[in-house]
């Protein structure tokens, strides 16, 4: 499919013919450099990772073990403290 569409294209594309430039209503303006800020994204990514691991651990606690609920509670408390540290201002 790629080779077929390459054969159907009208010719070689260069940077001067405008195919790689942003559309600006006929004006010749330089392309802006975008530098996204991912600091908030990483906080939410770590939040969802921690929450998924906590859900996995808590939902797989065996019923018959005597100390399993205590270990799960300590794990949950540690996750809450970690999330509070993550989102402190």
Residue pairs with C-beta under 8 A, 6 or more apart in sequence:
13 19
13 20
15 21
21 31
22 29
22 31
43 86
43 87
46 86
47 83
47 86
47 87
50 79
50 82
50 83
50 86
51 79
53 79
54 75
54 76
54 79
57 72
57 75
58 72
58 75
58 76
61 68
61 69
61 71
61 72
62 68
